[in-house]
């Protein structure tokens, strides 16, 4: 109810600004280059003859690795290595992700493509495209819930872990109006997802809001968001690897790995 009220209040403020936002969005789209998804959406980290821990990653452009050449140097590969170090085991991972896919599109188009019969962990990155398409928080929550239901049918014992929502307020390519409006909306989607996950056993969501200024301080970098982006919208290699390490620590805190 609280999230719904926030959304309705924000929508009332934003509605008159939609024509301005549309023009700004068209200019941003024209300026931002179209980058390909990363190559080789699978990999294995070998640790002797240890049993293999199997990870499936499902998502949108971030988990598709837009902004780096290969998944090995992006989120999936970095996470695989971090989990391997944590467990002292071999880790195999495969990515099912596409740029522009909302939660409902992932449900319809990506989940049927999953070939694996077994998984020890399922990682999902979602929410950004739903915010860009101005989906309501309750619509996003419903689609995310259906994804969880479908995955639980196929992988009844595998933990499902959702990554953080994207830090849209920090996207350099966006105007302040788009940063504020879409950034607020994606945070509401995060609140809706957190409420849905709370009712489900063995499902997790890293609800911490990413602040790149904090990352810069931690890494000893100037307070400039540009090094964290490949094109002003999608992550750079630095961001993918920092984010994946942080997410691995979240999985450790939750006792998943």
C-alpha positions in Angstrom: 0.0 0.0 0.0 2.8 2.4 0.9 4.6 1.7 -2.4 1.3 2.2 -4.3 0.7 5.6 -2.7 4.2 6.7 -3.4 3.7 5.7 -7.1 0.4 7.5 -7.4 1.8 10.6 -5.8 4.8 10.5 -8.1 2.7 9.8 -11.2 0.6 12.9 -10.4 3.7 15.1 -10.4 5.3 13.4 -13.4 2.3 13.2 -15.8 2.5 16.9 -16.9 6.2 16.4 -17.6 5.9 13.4 -19.9 6.2 15.4 -23.1 9.4 17.0 -21.9 10.7 13.6 -20.7 9.9 12.0 -24.1 11.9 14.7 -26.0 14.8 14.3 -23.6 14.7 10.5 -23.9 14.8 10.7 -27.7 17.9 12.9 -27.5 19.6 10.5 -25.1 18.7 7.6 -27.3 20.3 9.3 -30.3 23.5 10.1 -28.4 24.1 6.7 -26.7 25.8 4.2 -28.9 24.3 0.7 -29.4 26.6 -1.8 -27.8 26.5 -5.5 -28.4 25.9 -8.1 -25.7 28.9 -9.9 -24.3 30.2 -13.0 -26.0 30.4 -16.6 -24.6 27.5 -16.7 -22.1 28.8 -19.7 -20.2 31.9 -20.7 -18.3 33.5 -22.9 -15.7 36.0 -22.2 -12.9 37.9 -25.5 -12.2 39.1 -26.4 -8.8 40.6 -29.9 -9.0 38.1 -32.7 -9.0 35.7 -30.9 -6.6 31.9 -31.2 -7.3 30.6 -28.4 -9.5 28.4 -25.7 -8.2 25.9 -24.8 -11.0 24.7 -21.2 -11.4 22.0 -19.9 -13.8 21.8 -16.2 -14.5 18.7 -14.6 -15.9 18.4 -10.9 -16.8 18.4 -7.9 -19.1 21.2 -5.8 -20.6 23.4 -5.9 -17.4 23.5 -9.6 -17.1 23.7 -9.8 -20.9 27.1 -8.1 -20.4 26.5 -5.0 -22.5 29.6 -2.9 -22.1 32.2 -5.6 -22.0 33.5 -8.0 -24.7 33.0 -11.3 -22.8 31.0 -12.5 -19.9 34.2 -13.8 -18.3 35.2 -10.2 -17.6 31.7 -9.1 -16.7 29.2 -9.9 -13.9 28.8 -13.6 -14.6 32.4 -14.5 -14.8 33.4 -12.4 -11.8 30.6 -13.9 -9.7 31.6 -17.4 -10.8 35.2 -16.8 -9.6 34.0 -15.2 -6.3 31.7 -18.1 -5.5 34.4 -20.6 -6.4 36.8 -18.9 -3.9 34.1 -18.8 -1.2 33.2 -22.5 -1.6 36.6 -23.9 -2.6 34.7 -25.7 -5.4 34.4 -25.7 -9.2 31.6 -23.4 -10.5 29.9 -23.5 -13.8 27.6 -20.7 -15.0 25.4 -19.9 -17.9 23.6 -16.7 -18.8 20.1 -16.3 -20.2 19.7 -12.6 -20.7 18.6 -10.1 -23.4 18.8 -6.3 -23.7 15.4 -4.5 -23.3 13.6 -7.5 -21.7 11.1 -6.6 -18.9 10.2 -9.1 -16.2 7.2 -10.4 -18.2 9.3 -10.8 -21.4 11.9 -12.8 -19.4 9.1 -15.0 -18.2 7.8 -15.5 -21.8 11.0 -15.6 -23.8 14.0 -16.6 -21.6 12.7 -19.1 -19.1 11.6 -21.6 -21.8 15.1 -21.5 -23.2 16.8 -22.8 -20.0 18.3 -26.2 -20.8 19.7 -27.1 -17.5 18.0 -29.8 -15.4 19.8 -28.9 -12.2 20.9 -25.7 -10.5 22.5 -24.9 -7.2 21.8 -21.1 -7.5 19.6 -18.9 -9.8 20.6 -15.3 -10.0 18.1 -12.8 -11.6 18.7 -9.2 -12.6 15.5 -7.3 -13.4 13.7 -4.0 -12.9 15.6 -1.5 -15.1 13.6 -2.1 -18.3 10.3 -2.2 -16.4 11.2 1.3 -15.0 12.2 2.6 -18.5 8.8 1.3 -19.8 7.0 3.0 -16.9 5.6 -0.3 -15.6 3.7 0.0 -12.4 5.3 -1.5 -9.3 2.4 -3.9 -8.8 2.6 -5.0 -12.4 6.3 -5.6 -12.0 5.8 -7.5 -8.8 3.2 -9.7 -10.4 5.5 -10.6 -13.3 8.5 -11.2 -11.0 6.3 -13.5 -8.8 5.3 -15.5 -11.9 9.0 -15.9 -12.7 9.7 -17.2 -9.3 6.8 -19.6 -9.5 8.0 -21.0 -12.8 11.5 -21.4 -11.7 10.5 -23.0 -8.4 8.5 -25.6 -10.4 11.7 -26.5 -12.3 14.3 -26.1 -9.6 12.5 -26.8 -6.3 15.6 -26.6 -4.1 17.7 -24.0 -5.8 18.0 -20.6 -4.0 16.8 -17.7 -6.1 18.7 -14.4 -5.6 17.8 -11.1 -7.2 20.5 -8.5 -7.8 20.3 -4.8 -6.8 18.2 -2.5 -8.8 20.3 -0.4 -11.2 21.5 3.0 -9.9 19.6 5.0 -12.5 19.9 8.3 -10.5 23.7 8.1 -11.4 23.4 7.4 -15.1 25.6 10.2 -16.7 23.8 10.0 -20.1 20.4 10.9 -18.5 19.1 14.4 -17.8 18.4 15.3 -14.2 14.6 15.0 -14.9 15.0 11.4 -16.2 17.5 10.5 -13.5 15.1 11.6 -10.8 11.9 10.3 -12.3 13.0 6.9 -13.5 15.4 6.5 -10.6 12.5 7.0 -8.2 10.4 4.5 -10.1 13.0 1.8 -10.1 13.4 2.2 -6.4 9.6 1.6 -6.0 10.0 -1.5 -8.1 12.7 -2.6 -5.6 10.3 -2.0 -2.7 7.6 -4.1 -4.5 10.1 -6.9 -5.2 11.3 -6.9 -1.6 7.7 -7.3 -0.4 7.2 -10.2 -2.8 10.4 -12.0 -1.8 9.6 -11.6 1.9 6.7 -14.1 1.5 8.8 -16.8 -0.3 11.2 -19.2 1.3 14.7 -19.6 -0.2 14.3 -16.4 -2.3 16.6 -13.4 -1.7 16.9 -9.8 -2.9 19.8 -7.5 -2.3 17.7 -4.4 -1.8 20.6 -2.1 -1.0 20.5 0.9 -3.3 23.7 1.3 -5.2 25.5 4.6 -4.8 28.5 5.0 -7.1 29.9 7.8 -5.0 30.4 5.2 -2.2 32.1 2.9 -4.6 34.4 5.6 -5.8 35.4 6.4 -2.2 36.0 2.7 -1.4 38.1 2.3 -4.6 40.0 5.5 -4.1 38.6 7.2 -7.2 37.4 10.7 -7.8 33.6 11.3 -7.2 32.9 11.0 -10.9 30.3 8.4 -12.2 31.8 8.2 -15.7 34.4 5.5 -15.1 31.5 3.2 -13.9 29.8 3.3 -17.3 30.7 2.1 -20.8 28.3 4.4 -22.6 26.7 6.6 -19.9 24.0 3.9 -19.3 25.5 0.4 -19.2 28.1 -0.7 -16.7 31.8 -0.6 -17.5 34.1 -3.5 -16.7 35.0 -1.8 -13.4 31.3 -1.7 -12.4 30.5 -5.3 -13.4 33.4 -6.6 -11.4 32.8 -4.4 -8.3 29.1 -5.2 -8.4 29.7 -9.0 -8.8 32.1 -9.0 -5.8 29.6 -7.1 -3.7 26.8 -9.5 -4.7 29.0 -12.5 -3.9 29.5 -11.0 -0.4 25.7 -10.6 -0.1 25.3 -14.3 -1.0 27.8 -15.2 1.7 26.0 -13.1 4.3 22.8 -14.9 3.4 24.5 -18.3 3.8 23.9 -19.2 0.2 27.6 -19.7 -0.8 
